Amino acid sequence: MRRVLFLAALTVGAGCSDDRVSPDQPGVFVLGVDGMDPVILRRMIAEGKTPHLAALAQTGSFEELGTSNPPQSPVAWSNFVTGMDPGGHGIYDFLHRDPKSYLPISSATAEVTDPGTFVQVGGYYLPVIAGDDILNNRTGIPWWDVLYSAGVDVEVYRIPGNYPVPSSDAKTLAGMGTVDMRGGYGVYTWYTDKAPVATAGHDLKADVQLVTVEDFDLDGIGDTVKGTLKGPPDLFHLVPGALPGESDYLTASVTVAIDADAPVALIKVGDAQAVVAEGEWTPWMPVTFDALPAGTMALGGTVRFYAKELRPGFKLYASPVNLAADAPPQAISTPDDFATELADVLEGPYYTQGMPEETNALKDGTFDDDDYLGQVGLVQEDSSAMLDVALARFARGDATFFYLSDIDLQCHMLWRHGDPKHPGEAAHPAFEASSAEKHALDIESFYRHVDGLVGRVRARLPADTLLLVMSDHGFQPYTRQVHLNTWLRNHDWLTMKDGKSTGMLALGDVDWSRTRAYALGFNAVYFNVTGREGEGIVATEELAALRTKLSAELLRFTDPKNGRKPILRVDSGRDIYHGMRVDEAPDLVVGYDHDYGHSDESTLGEVGELELEDNTSRWSGNHLMAPEVVPGVLLSSRPVRTSGNDLTDVTATLYAWYGQTLSSDLRGQPFLTP
């Protein structure tokens, strides 16, 4: 199935655009700042640290903005995009589950039922009858399609959750969720002469290549390293339906020639080359992967390298191979040439990977904070340059959305150095004394950076433009991990097979004939329902009573370390969601209190030994909690007339601003009018 998804994605969908006549009224510019928190922002405004945001609040409004339930980015941004809650758009979590196999699956793509037909020719598996296209799992009409149909020039930059790219006549560029060349969400390559040690109890999320610095010129000094760089799966050689193994990827050769006298190297990948000094980054380097002989299907990507150490040890980082912005091998924008148009204007490549900040290398310990922040600076340069393009293209009457990732991922990774929301709190379990003093104010620096961009936006927009600055959620510390499947086992909701106390839901370790409930995803609990799950035992008529019983038990769950209740609320999916896709909702949605969150292991279906443990990962801040503990922000250049607004109210306001009727499917109400 995955083979067909990738083959379908290689075909770039045609898009079209014509000259639109904007309405004779003020336009709207929306700056979406992922993860901006109202408590932190209020403090920084009061301390005079964000003057441009303060000025915007003074002339207009600054309020908390209600987030989604659960407050996960793909859920929240889908609420904003469609004006509906998950019952309408179908995105309930980063992960959904296959009820038949109990496997976690991505929420981004709809199920493909027809894989197509293939023929084997000369060792290649070639499609002869196309199967289903790979489609975005989100349903509902995006607000930009409604506005475009009304004659508004619309541009949307890096909107999360818009990959795979749905068909649209508006100009959109996909953001969070866009894959790298391997078809995943970011696997870097780590070339090293010494095997790294896995940190924080997990394997490195990298393609680790142990290399030797060879002395090919026989002068007694090692000066050459050879390696490979993985690109897309070699799908034409894979049996249709098979998942790629470690050796089932197209590759490009990498050669590093190290200067004998200076910490400088020449890096060659494919036909591209660049000189880099130790501690520096290369520019973007093009790399091509030939899926079929003689260049008949050449897939273009871009990569950049970071020379962490050249001598005496060798440590070289290669970014996930991004889809080439100037010639993407699959659609990442609408029309399909919008991404290429931006590359032309920017005079070069840019990050197309949906979450470009290198959080994996920092979690793995291959990057330290300085390495990580250097890479984040490159992402900021990209965003800043693209924002200038968006502003230059904006005219009175237009509607533009621009996404900034500055704050979200940095709060996830840097909260351990100092809590910007609760100053004076006890040190985080992941606190690192050696780096904390230097990096204690890093999160504030990202708020300052956003403030500077807001100043730039305000200075360049037409004076009567409605400027909205919004975030999808706020942030809290994440100090304790909840292993919810372990709790379910310990409280007789989930039963392991005889002889097993730990294992995985989908690997034959669970006795489903005695299991009533299980957790998959960051906030979801499902009952093992007869006729729905592969080995269900819970009758439909039992569900109401079981929801009540399990909810009450979860709310009584107490942390023995401090006497706190990790779970603040438990909601029935049927009670809180509305729309055509309510039947797909989790049976229960678990809302954690601040400091607590579902562990990655339990999220993927693992049953372990402990119910709770300290979070010692560098992923130290979080928002996958109860929505009331992580509201977002709403700043408006005009006074907001109502309070208690949420993400769907922003959508309704965009509709009303351009005189569009609100359909009965929309959950929100406008909070101002032209």
Secondary structure, DSSP 4 states (H G I P E B T S, - for coil): -HHHHHHHHHSPPP---------SS--EEEEEETT--HHHHHHHHHTTS-HHHHHHHHHSEEEEEB--SS--HHHHHHHHHHSS-HHHH---SSEEEETTTTEEEESSBPPP----EEEEETTEEEEEE--PPP-BS--S--HHHHHHHTT--EEEEEETT--SPPP-SSEEEE-TT---TTSSS--EEEEESSPPPP-TTS--SEEEEE---B-TT-SSS--EEEEEEEEEE-GGGSPTTPPP-TT-EEEEEEEEEE-SSSSEEEEEETTEEEEEETT-B---EEEEEEEEGGGTEEEEEEE-EEEEE-SSS-EEEE---EEPTTS-SS--EESTTHHHHHHHHHTS----SSS-S-HHHHHHTSS-HHHHHHHHHHHHHHHHHHHHHHHHH--TT-EEEEEE-TTHHHHHHHGGG--SSSTTPPPPTT--HHHHHHHTTHHHHHHHHHHHHHHHHHHHS-TT-EEEEE-S---EEEEEEE-HHHHHHHTTSS-BPTT-SSEETTTT-B-GGG--EEE-SSSEEEE-BTTTSTT--B-GGGHHHHHHHHHHHHHH---TTTS--SEEEEEEHHHH--STTGGGS-SEEEEEPTEEEE-HHHHTTEE-S-SEEE--SS--EE--S-GGGS-EEEEESS----SS-BHHHHHHHHHHHTTPPPPTT-----S---
